[in-house]
Amino acid sequence: MDPIGAQDLPSGGAPSVVASLRQLIMAGRYAAGTRLAEVAVAEVLGVSRTPVRLAFRTLAQEGLLQPAGKRGFVVRAFSEADVLCGIEVRGVLEGLAARRLAERGLDPVTRATLADCLAEGEAVLAGGTLGEPEINRWSRLNERFHGAIVHAVGSQVIADAIARNNHLPFASADSIVIDRSALANEYEKIRLAQMHHRLIVDALGRGESARAEMLMREHAYVGLRYAPLFGLQGASAA
């Protein structure tokens, strides 16, 4: 495989390496069945072996890689239907969590956490462009936003079901896929996701359980199914 250009790579630590490797897999640069070696991938990404090793573990937990031997990993085969089904299941489960939370009412801690996530989202978008710092900030706040809703419900059944589903490719809320060759388009996608966050929090605060559930289910599709609306790679590219 030809090394990818430096302009295609983010700078930073392990989270950036995970995002870069995830994007390469989605773009087909590492096809299903390809055995990945730490040294070779580290050379392509221009990093040391340690963050690559951590990225392998993270992507194995997400279901993109599977163990092969004592230390190796291979790219897992998956279809567009697999990806979209995993996303749909997450949307159903998180929608259920949102509905139950709206029925119960937001406690002060959860309300403050979600408000903080909204404020952080506005800060990410404030500059009008995306860079690696903004991408990493969005990834962290997005994971925190989704986790806060699921945690606040207090249902281990829902949490465990989501955790199991997260092992499917691109199914987890923090499986952020960013096309770094189209950051202006990605900015618009994240801007829409931020608006979804605002609408979800509004529905939760008003106790509108059906609306909160519907919004949460629809929000799950932003990452991949919405991608073609912004001229980005969708699940079919993977």
Residue pairs with C-beta under 8 A, 6 or more apart in sequence:
1 29
1 30
1 44
3 43
3 44
4 24
4 29
4 44
6 46
7 180
8 180
8 181
9 20
9 45
9 46
9 180
10 16
10 19
10 20
10 132
10 135
10 180
11 132
12 132
12 136
13 51
14 51
14 54
14 55
14 58
15 136
15 139
16 132
16 136
17 45
17 47
17 51
17 52
17 54
17 55
18 54
18 55
18 58
18 59
19 135
19 139
19 176
19 177
19 178
20 45
21 30
21 41
21 45
21 52
21 55
21 59
22 59
22 62
22 64
22 175
22 176
22 177
23 177
23 178
23 179
23 180
24 30
24 44
25 59
25 64
25 75
25 238
26 170
26 177
26 233
26 237
26 238
27 233
27 237
27 238
28 237
28 238
30 36
30 75
31 75
32 75
32 76
32 77
32 78
33 74
33 75
33 77
34 74
34 75
35 68
35 72
35 73
35 74
36 56
36 65
36 72
36 73
36 74
36 75
37 72
38 49
38 52
38 53
38 56
39 49
41 52
42 48
42 49
42 52
45 52
56 65
56 73
59 65
59 73
60 66
60 67
60 73
61 166
61 167
62 166
62 167
62 168
62 169
62 170
62 171
62 172
62 175
63 76
63 78
63 86
63 166
63 167
63 168
63 169
63 171
64 75
64 76
64 78
64 169
64 170
65 73
65 74
65 75
65 76
66 73
66 74
66 76
67 73
68 74
76 169
78 168
78 169
78 238
80 235
80 236
80 238
82 168
82 169
83 168
83 169
83 170
83 171
83 224
83 235
83 238
84 224
84 225
84 235
85 168
86 165
86 168
86 169
86 170
86 171
87 170
87 171
87 220
87 221
87 223
87 224
87 225
88 220
89 165
89 168
89 171
90 162
90 165
90 166
90 171
90 172
90 173
90 220
91 216
91 217
91 218
91 219
91 220
91 221
92 217
93 158
93 161
93 162
93 165
94 146
94 149
94 150
94 162
94 173
94 216
94 217
94 219
94 220
95 212
95 213
95 214
95 216
95 217
96 158
96 213
97 149
97 150
97 153
97 155
97 158
97 216
98 149
98 200
98 203
98 204
98 209
98 212
98 213
98 215
98 216
99 209
99 210
99 212
99 213
100 153
100 155
100 158
100 209
101 110
101 149
101 152
101 153
101 204
101 212
102 203
102 204
102 206
102 207
102 208
102 209
102 211
102 212
102 213
103 207
103 209
104 153
105 207
106 114
106 152
106 204
106 205
107 152
110 148
110 149
110 151
110 152
111 205
113 144
113 148
114 145
114 148
114 149
114 197
114 201
114 204
115 201
117 141
117 142
117 144
117 145
117 148
117 197
118 194
118 197
118 198
118 201
120 137
120 141
121 138
121 141
121 194
121 197
122 194
123 137
124 134
124 137
124 138
124 141
124 190
124 194
125 134
125 187
125 190
125 191
125 194
127 134
128 187
129 183
129 184
129 187
130 178
130 183
130 186
130 187
130 190
131 183
135 176
135 178
138 176
138 190
139 174
139 176
142 173
142 174
142 176
142 193
143 173
143 174
145 197
146 173
146 174
147 173
149 200
149 204
149 216
150 158
150 159
150 162
151 159
165 171
165 172
166 172
169 175
169 238
170 177
170 223
170 224
170 235
170 238
175 223
176 223
177 223
177 224
177 227
177 233
178 186
179 185
179 186
179 232
179 233
180 186
182 231
182 232
185 230
185 231
185 232
186 230
186 232
188 230
189 222
189 226
189 227
189 230
189 232
192 222
192 226
193 219
193 222
196 215
196 218
196 219
196 222
197 219
199 215
200 212
200 215
200 216
200 219
203 211
203 212
203 215
204 212
224 234
224 235
225 234
225 235
227 233
227 234
227 235
228 234
